[in-house]
Amino acid sequence: HDVGGISDPFLQVQILTVLRLLGTGNEKASEDMNDVLAQVATNTETSKNAGNAILYECVQTIMAVESEDSLRVLAVNILGRFLLN
Protein backbone atom coordinates (compact mmCIF):
# COMPACT_ATOMS: atom_id res chain seq x y z
CA HIS A 1 0.00 0.00 0.00
CA ASP A 2 1.16 3.46 -0.83
CA VAL A 3 -0.21 6.34 1.24
CA GLY A 4 0.73 9.79 0.01
CA GLY A 5 3.96 8.59 -1.56
CA ILE A 6 5.03 6.64 1.54
CA SER A 7 5.31 2.87 1.20
CA ASP A 8 2.97 1.11 3.64
CA PRO A 9 3.23 3.45 6.64
CA PHE A 10 0.98 1.17 8.72
CA LEU A 11 3.46 -1.68 8.38
CA GLN A 12 6.39 0.62 9.13
CA VAL A 13 4.69 1.82 12.33
CA GLN A 14 4.01 -1.77 13.40
CA ILE A 15 7.62 -2.78 12.72
CA LEU A 16 8.88 0.13 14.81
CA THR A 17 6.53 -0.92 17.61
CA VAL A 18 7.92 -4.46 17.50
CA LEU A 19 11.48 -3.10 17.52
CA ARG A 20 10.60 -1.03 20.58
CA LEU A 21 9.26 -4.09 22.37
CA LEU A 22 12.31 -6.18 21.43
CA GLY A 23 14.84 -3.49 22.33
CA THR A 24 13.46 -2.45 25.71
CA GLY A 25 15.88 -3.74 28.32
CA ASN A 26 17.97 -5.58 25.73
CA GLU A 27 21.29 -3.86 25.06
CA LYS A 28 22.38 -6.19 22.24
CA ALA A 29 19.10 -5.84 20.32
CA SER A 30 19.16 -2.07 20.85
CA GLU A 31 22.69 -1.87 19.50
CA ASP A 32 21.72 -3.91 16.43
CA MET A 33 18.78 -1.62 15.59
CA ASN A 34 20.61 1.71 15.98
CA ASP A 35 21.54 1.92 12.28
CA VAL A 36 18.01 1.06 11.15
CA LEU A 37 16.47 3.66 13.45
CA ALA A 38 18.94 6.29 12.24
CA GLN A 39 18.08 5.55 8.61
CA VAL A 40 14.34 5.72 9.27
CA ALA A 41 14.71 8.96 11.22
CA THR A 42 16.80 10.67 8.54
CA ASN A 43 15.18 9.35 5.34
CA THR A 44 11.47 9.61 6.14
CA GLU A 45 9.63 12.39 4.34
CA THR A 46 8.13 14.88 6.79
CA SER A 47 5.82 16.71 4.40
CA LYS A 48 3.10 14.06 4.71
CA ASN A 49 1.08 12.98 7.73
CA ALA A 50 2.05 9.34 7.15
CA GLY A 51 5.72 10.31 7.31
CA ASN A 52 5.16 12.21 10.53
CA ALA A 53 3.44 9.18 12.05
CA ILE A 54 6.43 7.02 11.17
CA LEU A 55 8.82 9.60 12.61
CA TYR A 56 6.79 9.79 15.82
CA GLU A 57 6.98 6.02 16.27
CA CYS A 58 10.68 6.15 15.46
CA VAL A 59 11.22 8.76 18.19
CA GLN A 60 9.26 6.65 20.67
CA THR A 61 11.37 3.63 19.78
CA ILE A 62 14.66 5.55 20.05
CA MET A 63 13.72 6.82 23.50
CA ALA A 64 12.48 3.42 24.72
CA VAL A 65 15.48 1.33 23.71
CA GLU A 66 19.08 1.71 24.87
CA SER A 67 20.16 3.75 21.85
CA GLU A 68 23.32 5.75 21.25
CA ASP A 69 23.49 9.33 22.50
CA SER A 70 23.72 10.72 18.95
CA LEU A 71 20.51 8.89 18.06
CA ARG A 72 18.77 10.39 21.09
CA VAL A 73 19.91 13.84 20.00
CA LEU A 74 18.41 13.16 16.58
CA ALA A 75 15.12 12.11 18.24
CA VAL A 76 15.02 15.31 20.31
CA ASN A 77 15.66 17.36 17.16
CA ILE A 78 12.74 15.62 15.45
CA LEU A 79 10.52 16.42 18.41
CA GLY A 80 11.64 20.05 18.16
CA ARG A 81 10.60 20.13 14.51
CA PHE A 82 7.20 18.72 15.50
CA LEU A 83 6.77 21.55 18.00
CA LEU A 84 7.65 24.19 15.41
CA ASN A 85 4.82 23.04 13.11
One Martini backbone bead per residue (centre of mass of N, CA, C, O) as a GRO file, in nm:
protein
   85
    1HIS     BB    1   0.097   0.035   0.020
    2ASP     BB    2   0.017   0.378  -0.073
    3VAL     BB    3   0.070   0.681   0.122
    4GLY     BB    4   0.155   0.967  -0.001
    5GLY     BB    5   0.442   0.821  -0.100
    6ILE     BB    6   0.427   0.598   0.126
    7SER     BB    7   0.535   0.292   0.221
    8ASP     BB    8   0.353   0.138   0.430
    9PRO     BB    9   0.303   0.289   0.724
   10PHE     BB   10   0.167   0.071   0.899
   11LEU     BB   11   0.403  -0.129   0.892
   12GLN     BB   12   0.623   0.058   0.999
   13VAL     BB   13   0.491   0.107   1.273
   14GLN     BB   14   0.483  -0.192   1.362
   15ILE     BB   15   0.788  -0.241   1.347
   16LEU     BB   16   0.867  -0.026   1.556
   17THR     BB   17   0.709  -0.154   1.787
   18VAL     BB   18   0.866  -0.420   1.790
   19LEU     BB   19   1.143  -0.296   1.838
   20ARG     BB   20   1.070  -0.172   2.109
   21LEU     BB   21   1.006  -0.441   2.252
   22LEU     BB   22   1.287  -0.579   2.194
   23GLY     BB   23   1.480  -0.332   2.313
   24THR     BB   24   1.372  -0.342   2.589
   25GLY     BB   25   1.636  -0.429   2.797
   26ASN     BB   26   1.823  -0.477   2.520
   27GLU     BB   27   2.134  -0.408   2.423
   28LYS     BB   28   2.186  -0.576   2.166
   29ALA     BB   29   1.929  -0.502   2.009
   30SER     BB   30   1.973  -0.197   2.020
   31GLU     BB   31   2.242  -0.195   1.867
   32ASP     BB   32   2.130  -0.330   1.602
   33MET     BB   33   1.900  -0.084   1.554
   34ASN     BB   34   2.042   0.193   1.517
   35ASP     BB   35   2.074   0.213   1.204
   36VAL     BB   36   1.776   0.189   1.132
   37LEU     BB   37   1.672   0.432   1.295
   38ALA     BB   38   1.848   0.641   1.151
   39GLN     BB   39   1.733   0.598   0.868
   40VAL     BB   40   1.440   0.660   0.930
   41ALA     BB   41   1.485   0.947   1.055
   42THR     BB   42   1.636   1.068   0.784
   43ASN     BB   43   1.437   0.940   0.528
   44THR     BB   44   1.174   1.062   0.617
   45GLU     BB   45   0.899   1.217   0.513
   46THR     BB   46   0.754   1.535   0.647
   47SER     BB   47   0.508   1.634   0.444
   48LYS     BB   48   0.353   1.393   0.568
   49ASN     BB   49   0.156   1.227   0.786
   50ALA     BB   50   0.282   0.945   0.756
   51GLY     BB   51   0.572   1.039   0.816
   52ASN     BB   52   0.511   1.150   1.101
   53ALA     BB   53   0.421   0.881   1.223
   54ILE     BB   54   0.688   0.737   1.184
   55LEU     BB   55   0.864   0.938   1.343
   56TYR     BB   56   0.719   0.906   1.612
   57GLU     BB   57   0.783   0.604   1.646
   58CYS     BB   58   1.086   0.638   1.629
   59VAL     BB   59   1.117   0.813   1.880
   60GLN     BB   60   0.996   0.613   2.078
   61THR     BB   61   1.205   0.393   2.024
   62ILE     BB   62   1.463   0.547   2.092
   63MET     BB   63   1.372   0.610   2.394
   64ALA     BB   64   1.321   0.301   2.485
   65VAL     BB   65   1.588   0.229   2.403
   66GLU     BB   66   1.946   0.161   2.401
   67SER     BB   67   2.068   0.421   2.267
   68GLU     BB   68   2.247   0.639   2.127
   69ASP     BB   69   2.315   0.965   2.177
   70SER     BB   70   2.287   1.064   1.880
   71LEU     BB   71   2.000   0.946   1.848
   72ARG     BB   72   1.867   1.115   2.070
   73VAL     BB   73   1.926   1.386   1.941
   74LEU     BB   74   1.761   1.333   1.689
   75ALA     BB   75   1.489   1.294   1.837
   76VAL     BB   76   1.478   1.579   1.962
   77ASN     BB   77   1.483   1.729   1.690
   78ILE     BB   78   1.218   1.614   1.588
   79LEU     BB   79   1.044   1.725   1.816
   80GLY     BB   80   1.109   2.021   1.752
   81ARG     BB   81   0.976   2.018   1.471
   82PHE     BB   82   0.694   1.953   1.572
   83LEU     BB   83   0.664   2.218   1.746
   84LEU     BB   84   0.691   2.422   1.499
   85ASN     BB   85   0.411   2.308   1.350
   0.00000   0.00000   0.00000
